[in-house]
Amino acid sequence: DETFELLVKTGDVFLERLRDRDAASQTYVMALDVKPDNRNLLTKLMGVYSEAKDWPRLIEIVLEQPRFGERRADGELVFARQAG
């Protein structure tokens, strides 16, 4: 989807070239409205929130995206990060 790709590329420019985490995260969230299940983008957004030490938003993503975690046989939830 062109809209999704444009939003992700715009977010990347904000993050990588302009060092504007707030604008990048807002743009990535807009892209997630288009494709809410895109794991690469979710992982990228988690990284932005982690670097900014924005723990409430990071936790919100982790809690809203249970597919990032898997339960082991003993019931412990293990979170996996996907390289993006």
Disulfide bonds with the S-S distance in Angstrom:
none
